[in-house]
Amino acid sequence: MSASVTPTRTLISQAQLARPFGRAAYWTVFWVLVALFALAFLFPLYWMVSGGLKTPQQIIQTPPSLLPTSPSVTNYATAWRDLDLGRLILNTTLYAFGALAFQLVFDVAAAYALSKLRPVFGNGVLFAMLATLMIPTTVIVLPAYLTANDLPFTHWSLLNTPWAIWLPSVANAFNIFLLKRFFDSIPTELLAAAAIDGAGPLRTLWSVVLPMSRPILGVVSIFAVVGVWKDFLWPLLVLTDTSAQTVNVGINQLHVGVPENVFVAALAIASVPTIVFFLFFQRNIMAGLTAGAMKG
Amino acid sequence: MATINLTRAVARDLRAAEPARRGGLRRRLRRNATAYLFLAGAILCFAVFSWYPMIREVVMSFQYTNFAGETKWVGLRNYQRVLHDPDFWSAWRTTGLFTLFAVVVGYAVPFALAVVLNEIRHARSYFRLLVYLPVMMPPVAAAFLWKWFYTPDDTGLFNAALHAVGLPSVQWLQSSHTLAVLCLVLFSTWINMGGTVLVYLASLQGIPGELYEAAELDGAGLLRRVWHVTVPQTRLILSMMLLLQIVGTMQVFLEPYVITGSANDTTSVVYLIYQYAFNYNNYGSGAALGVLLLLVLIAFAGGYLWLSRRAEQE
């Protein structure tokens, strides 16, 4: 880690840092930052986990103690049972991976059609999709909610079903934009060669385009999964049954009357899945984030 | 060998092109049909959950609508009702103040932090990992955690910290509107800054080192190098992030909903839309408020589009 000194020069030159004063200043700033980051980003998490281990008396004691005196995991067991956290986490996982599957199938197919099959009015369709980027989902949340409750023509209600999360997630213009831009960069000759070999559009997509698009598919997948885990307003409206709720909505709904220490334990448990997911995929997540933001 | 392959490919090419010339129209029809088959799923989802609700939002704002689906044309009455609601101005004041604080705190702090972090040559992944940790928490869990930190009596973490250094405790969320909004912004910055810091770091790494070299030769000190090299070089990404941040924070909902409730007048505009619909069963007024918010956001989004156009040209 320390060996990978950046070759390009930044604000402060290497020579300046090598001088005694520069070195002292650098290491002071470095250790202050290390401590500050630990305090700002690790300590709140420690406080949450240790708060969950405290007894009801200890959690309201003044001043609060840094360490739980007789740590016990009973709060965690109670939280898991009383807030039905297993179900909430399972629901959210189901919604997240379902949304991922729907986005991968429909958004990839649409971006491929717009980029390579180029039908008549294709640009019009693309424009109509990109226009939705200007109108945030929070603004149209009421009509979208009434529509999901009573679909046009069929009069089906999607409320409290996974479809209420899966289908709206497909209407994601940012995905279409990222995917189409990537597909545009794939040379047409390659697709023509596949067509000459007798491959239809679907076959071409599956065996030529998709294998080349792994990086962008990774970015889209991570955004899809994280998006569902972080969403709050929409699931709050469409998932009113406790048995169908996501982690965010369920915690909000079920916290009334739960003792403080048990509730804090519940918050800690609820944070585990995404943080573990992040630790596993941190490289892809951070690379995807910057790539998406710089291009978007 | 290569020539043989080439001629064979050309021959195949010609053969493949042959039916196209003969049945041009039929082939084009087929290609279009296939393309729209591929597009069907996405178009349907966009139509039902994006395009139709957009139109319906405007229509609804001129109607009386409730959950049962009864509708009645009421002209401009929804807009009148919304504009005469004292909560309307209070919600805009909260949202405006939130956006202002978010720009001052949530915009300047991540940039300053990124500039400093870019100079650090050790333990880089430690900093990146930590700053991004809160982003990965379920936001409602994180919001409740901070609500607990803000506990007004001395059991709260922040008041305990004040006590430890000999300061009196503070009624974080209960004392004044301004302080309550600032508390919400602090939480919002904590949970969101990971993403912004990483984007800034990426753009800082794109600054050519020669520029700093030249500035230093010209005798520019540290702060002048930041002001005359770093800021202009990242100007575009800075202004784009600013607009994104403004548009994002204008839609604040989760923070006041979870942390303060509607206490201390911290109801935001989106929260007020929610209240019209789900507390008063008046979807029309909620839609009217949504249209007004949309007009404000479109002004900002238009600015964003204009900037990214310019970014592409450069």
Interface residues (C-beta under 8 A of the other chain):
Chain A: M1 S2 V5 T6 T8 R9 T10 L11 I12 S13 L17 Y26 V29 F30 L33 V34 F37 A38 A40 F41 L42 P44 L45 W47 M48 G51 I59 I60 Q61 T62 P63 P64 F102 V105 F106 D107 A109 A110 Y112 A113 L114 L117 R118 P119 V120 G122 V125 A128 M129 T132 L133 M134 I135 P136 T138 V139 I140 V141 L142 P143 A144 Y145 L146 T147 A148 N149 D150 L151 P152 L167 P168 V170 A171 A173 I176 A195 I196 P201 V226 W229 K230 F232 L233 V247 N248 V249 I251 N252 H255 E260 F263 V264 L267 A270 S271 T274 I275 F277 F278 Q282 I285 M286 L289 T290 A293 M294
Chain B: A9 R12 D13 A16 R31 N32 T34 A35 Y36 F38 L39 G41 A42 I43 C45 F46 V48 F49 S50 W51 Y52 P53 M54 R56 E57 M60 T65 F67 G69 V115 V116 L117 N118 E119 I120 R121 H122 A123 R124 S125 Y126 F127 R128 L129 L130 V131 Y132 L133 P134 M136 M137 P138 P139 V140 A141 A142 F144 L145 W148 F149 D153 D154 T155 L157 A160 H163 A164 W190 G195 L198 V199 L201 A202 S203 L204 Q205 I207 P208 G209 Y212 E213 E216 L222 R225 V226 V229 T230 I237 V247 Q251 F253 L254 V258 V270 I273 Y274 A277 Y283 G286 A287 G290 L293 L294 L297 I298 A301 G302 L305
